[in-house]
Amino acid sequence: MLLLVLGGIIDFGRAFTTQMAVTQAAREGARMVALNYSAGDVNGRVSAAAGTFAVTTTIVAGCPARGTTITTQASSVRVDNSFSFLILDSVMNLFGGGLAPTLTLSSTGSMRCMG
């Protein structure tokens, strides 16, 4: 029982750290989209910001092309990131592994267009 409690405390710290990385990656992605970088550049920056976490990135809204006057209400961008986190992964490995449930951590970054 103590092992499960200790594993839960450790996993909470791991999940919190992972959530911070996913959030930072979403902000970096939104900043890149707001500055009109290509989708490849955005994905590269998101991957670099996420570090060792393989996040899934979705660009929900983009900015108009450079030089275009922004007159609409939708002059902001949104980037969604998600990551599948294994709960109690370290404890489950002691008991045979492969049975750990997953938790999807997600974050949204939004920013005004800078065009």
Backbone bond lengths (Angstrom), bond angles and torsions (degrees), N, CA, C in turn:
res aa  C-N    CA-C-N  psi(-1)  N-CA   C-N-CA  omega(-1)  CA-C   N-CA-C  phi
1 M - - - 1.446 - - 1.538 110.62 -
2 L 1.324 115.16 -42.96 1.457 119.63 178.75 1.528 111.12 -61.63
3 L 1.327 115.82 -35.57 1.463 120.70 179.05 1.531 110.98 -64.23
4 L 1.325 117.24 -39.50 1.468 120.38 178.13 1.524 111.46 -67.95
5 V 1.330 117.26 -39.95 1.463 120.44 178.20 1.529 110.03 -64.69
6 L 1.317 116.37 -45.90 1.462 120.48 178.42 1.530 110.89 -62.57
7 G 1.331 116.60 -42.74 1.464 120.51 176.96 1.518 111.77 -62.51
8 G 1.336 117.13 -37.72 1.466 120.99 177.55 1.514 112.32 -64.88
9 I 1.322 116.64 -40.52 1.466 120.64 178.13 1.528 110.40 -64.97
10 I 1.308 115.79 -43.86 1.469 120.03 178.73 1.524 110.45 -64.15
11 D 1.336 116.98 -43.53 1.463 119.84 179.95 1.521 112.32 -66.14
12 F 1.338 117.42 -33.28 1.461 118.99 175.91 1.528 109.74 -61.10
13 G 1.320 116.87 -43.11 1.463 120.54 177.16 1.514 112.10 -63.35
14 R 1.333 116.50 -41.54 1.469 120.60 177.46 1.524 110.78 -63.49
15 A 1.339 116.58 -43.62 1.469 120.34 -179.48 1.526 110.64 -64.79
16 F 1.323 117.26 -40.02 1.458 120.95 179.40 1.526 110.64 -63.77
17 T 1.322 116.70 -44.72 1.465 121.11 178.02 1.524 111.07 -62.44
18 T 1.325 116.52 -42.47 1.462 121.07 178.79 1.521 110.77 -63.81
19 Q 1.339 117.37 -42.41 1.462 120.87 179.33 1.524 110.60 -62.00
20 M 1.313 117.64 -40.05 1.470 120.87 177.86 1.531 111.03 -63.40
21 A 1.327 117.28 -40.51 1.468 120.80 178.86 1.525 111.01 -66.84
22 V 1.334 117.55 -41.20 1.465 121.50 179.04 1.527 110.00 -65.53
23 T 1.331 117.41 -40.03 1.464 121.51 178.30 1.527 111.17 -65.06
24 Q 1.317 117.01 -45.12 1.468 120.60 178.42 1.527 111.12 -62.62
25 A 1.324 116.71 -39.39 1.464 120.31 178.73 1.527 110.82 -64.73
26 A 1.335 117.92 -38.41 1.471 120.92 177.75 1.523 110.70 -64.99
27 R 1.320 117.44 -40.41 1.471 120.61 177.74 1.524 111.31 -63.88
28 E 1.322 116.02 -43.54 1.467 119.88 178.66 1.524 110.78 -62.54
29 G 1.332 116.80 -41.31 1.458 120.59 178.26 1.515 112.08 -63.37
30 A 1.329 116.58 -43.42 1.465 120.40 179.09 1.528 110.82 -63.66
31 R 1.313 116.72 -38.89 1.468 119.86 178.57 1.522 111.10 -63.62
32 M 1.337 116.26 -41.39 1.467 120.21 179.88 1.531 111.22 -66.28
33 V 1.336 116.85 -40.94 1.469 119.99 178.71 1.526 109.75 -66.63
34 A 1.332 117.85 -40.22 1.464 121.51 -179.99 1.522 111.53 -62.84
35 L 1.323 116.88 -27.44 1.464 121.11 178.26 1.525 112.42 -93.30
36 N 1.343 117.08 12.23 1.466 125.01 175.53 1.520 114.53 64.45
37 Y 1.315 117.58 37.06 1.463 120.37 172.66 1.522 109.20 -79.78
38 S 1.315 116.86 159.54 1.466 121.27 -179.16 1.529 110.21 -71.92
39 A 1.335 115.27 163.46 1.469 120.59 -179.95 1.526 111.05 -61.49
40 G 1.325 117.37 -35.75 1.463 120.70 177.62 1.520 112.05 -64.19
41 D 1.343 116.05 -42.17 1.467 120.02 177.37 1.524 111.20 -65.36
42 V 1.335 115.84 -39.17 1.466 120.51 179.18 1.521 110.13 -63.06
43 N 1.334 116.42 -47.79 1.469 119.67 -179.77 1.524 111.51 -63.06
44 G 1.325 117.07 -37.59 1.460 120.28 177.04 1.519 112.33 -63.64
45 R 1.336 116.86 -42.65 1.466 120.82 179.65 1.526 110.76 -68.34
46 V 1.339 116.45 -39.39 1.469 119.92 178.42 1.522 110.28 -63.26
47 S 1.324 116.89 -43.66 1.470 120.50 178.80 1.521 111.20 -62.96
48 A 1.328 116.77 -40.45 1.464 120.06 178.86 1.527 111.07 -66.42
49 A 1.334 116.76 -39.66 1.464 120.20 -179.67 1.523 111.93 -70.66
50 A 1.330 117.01 -31.01 1.463 120.56 -178.82 1.517 111.98 -78.21
51 G 1.312 117.33 -15.18 1.464 120.10 178.93 1.515 111.76 68.85
52 T 1.317 116.62 -125.55 1.467 121.32 -176.13 1.521 112.91 -81.89
53 F 1.328 118.38 -4.42 1.460 121.67 -178.77 1.525 109.83 -88.27
54 A 1.320 116.84 123.99 1.469 121.92 -179.30 1.525 108.70 -85.23
55 V 1.327 116.64 91.17 1.457 120.92 -177.69 1.523 110.56 -87.42
56 T 1.323 115.65 151.66 1.459 123.03 173.52 1.521 106.96 -98.09
57 T 1.327 117.19 125.82 1.460 121.98 -174.83 1.517 110.84 -113.11
58 T 1.325 115.98 134.29 1.458 122.53 175.19 1.523 108.29 -127.53
59 I 1.331 116.46 122.17 1.464 120.93 175.27 1.522 106.34 -89.08
60 V 1.324 116.38 108.61 1.465 121.28 -173.67 1.518 111.33 -82.52
61 A 1.312 117.89 -41.85 1.460 121.07 -178.94 1.514 108.52 -141.86
62 G 1.319 116.15 136.94 1.455 120.86 179.71 1.514 111.37 -112.44
63 C 1.308 115.70 175.82 1.461 121.94 179.63 1.520 110.07 -96.37
64 P 1.323 117.16 158.10 1.461 119.91 173.32 1.526 110.19 -63.48
65 A 1.314 116.18 163.72 1.468 120.99 -179.79 1.523 110.46 -60.89
66 R 1.323 115.70 155.77 1.467 119.98 179.34 1.516 110.48 -60.57
67 G 1.311 114.88 143.21 1.452 120.21 179.97 1.520 112.92 89.15
68 T 1.335 117.48 -10.46 1.458 121.53 178.57 1.522 108.71 -84.71
69 T 1.317 116.97 134.99 1.457 120.51 177.41 1.518 109.13 -74.21
70 I 1.310 116.07 130.02 1.464 121.16 -179.44 1.519 107.96 -89.76
71 T 1.342 115.98 112.90 1.462 120.29 -178.45 1.517 112.56 -123.20
72 T 1.304 118.09 -6.73 1.463 120.21 -175.80 1.517 110.80 -92.64
73 Q 1.304 114.60 163.23 1.455 121.85 177.47 1.532 110.73 -66.30
74 A 1.335 116.46 -30.61 1.467 120.93 -176.47 1.520 110.69 -85.76
75 S 1.320 116.67 52.06 1.459 119.74 -179.10 1.529 110.99 -98.50
76 S 1.319 115.26 38.03 1.460 120.06 174.94 1.524 108.77 -133.77
77 V 1.317 115.35 161.42 1.459 121.13 -178.96 1.519 109.02 -113.79
78 R 1.326 114.43 160.25 1.461 119.89 177.28 1.514 108.64 -141.27
79 V 1.315 116.16 131.92 1.457 122.71 177.45 1.523 107.48 -125.08
80 D 1.330 116.07 126.34 1.464 121.66 178.49 1.520 109.57 -106.55
81 N 1.319 116.83 135.35 1.463 123.12 176.27 1.521 109.13 -123.72
82 S 1.320 116.38 147.71 1.465 120.16 173.75 1.523 109.34 -143.96
83 F 1.331 114.96 156.03 1.460 122.23 -178.23 1.522 108.17 -148.57
84 S 1.331 117.36 134.87 1.469 121.94 177.40 1.524 108.90 -88.97
85 F 1.323 116.06 115.22 1.462 123.09 -176.63 1.523 109.01 -103.21
86 L 1.338 116.84 130.69 1.465 121.65 178.20 1.522 109.65 -85.05
87 I 1.334 116.33 120.49 1.460 121.73 -179.79 1.524 109.58 -82.34
88 L 1.320 116.58 135.63 1.469 123.58 178.93 1.522 112.22 52.11
89 D 1.305 116.15 37.98 1.464 121.58 -178.47 1.524 111.65 -60.50
90 S 1.325 117.28 -45.04 1.465 120.14 -177.17 1.521 112.03 -67.41
91 V 1.326 118.10 -37.22 1.468 121.01 179.29 1.520 110.55 -72.66
92 M 1.326 117.87 -40.49 1.463 121.10 -179.23 1.526 111.55 -65.74
93 N 1.325 117.11 -30.85 1.466 119.54 177.35 1.523 111.75 -64.33
94 L 1.323 117.39 -28.54 1.463 120.52 176.80 1.525 111.65 -68.76
95 F 1.324 116.44 -26.94 1.463 121.60 -177.13 1.523 112.93 -107.73
96 G 1.291 118.22 28.23 1.458 120.92 175.77 1.510 114.35 111.15
97 G 1.302 118.19 -21.99 1.462 122.43 175.80 1.518 113.62 65.93
98 G 1.311 115.71 176.85 1.451 122.30 177.30 1.517 114.52 78.00
99 L 1.317 118.54 -5.27 1.457 121.15 -176.84 1.523 112.73 -108.63
100 A 1.299 117.31 5.41 1.460 121.11 -175.45 1.529 110.87 -71.34
101 P 1.343 117.06 129.57 1.470 119.88 176.42 1.529 110.43 -73.44
102 T 1.320 116.19 160.00 1.465 120.34 179.81 1.522 110.43 -111.67
103 L 1.303 114.65 154.43 1.454 123.56 176.80 1.520 106.41 -128.72
104 T 1.321 117.68 128.53 1.463 120.53 179.37 1.523 109.34 -88.43
105 L 1.318 115.42 116.31 1.457 121.67 175.58 1.520 107.42 -96.77
106 S 1.324 117.00 130.45 1.461 119.42 -178.27 1.521 110.03 -136.34
107 S 1.318 114.28 159.77 1.451 120.66 179.64 1.523 108.96 -153.17
108 T 1.303 115.42 152.67 1.459 121.88 178.35 1.519 108.80 -124.09
109 G 1.314 115.66 132.00 1.458 121.09 174.49 1.517 108.87 -114.33
110 S 1.317 117.30 134.36 1.465 120.11 177.56 1.525 109.00 -134.71
111 M 1.329 114.34 151.56 1.453 119.83 -176.57 1.531 108.80 -157.99
112 R 1.318 116.73 151.43 1.464 120.89 176.08 1.509 110.26 -71.81
113 C 1.326 115.81 147.20 1.465 120.68 176.65 1.525 109.47 -69.08
114 M 1.315 114.99 141.99 1.458 120.45 -177.62 1.520 111.79 -105.99
115 G 1.337 117.36 15.97 1.443 121.87 -172.59 1.469 114.59 -71.35
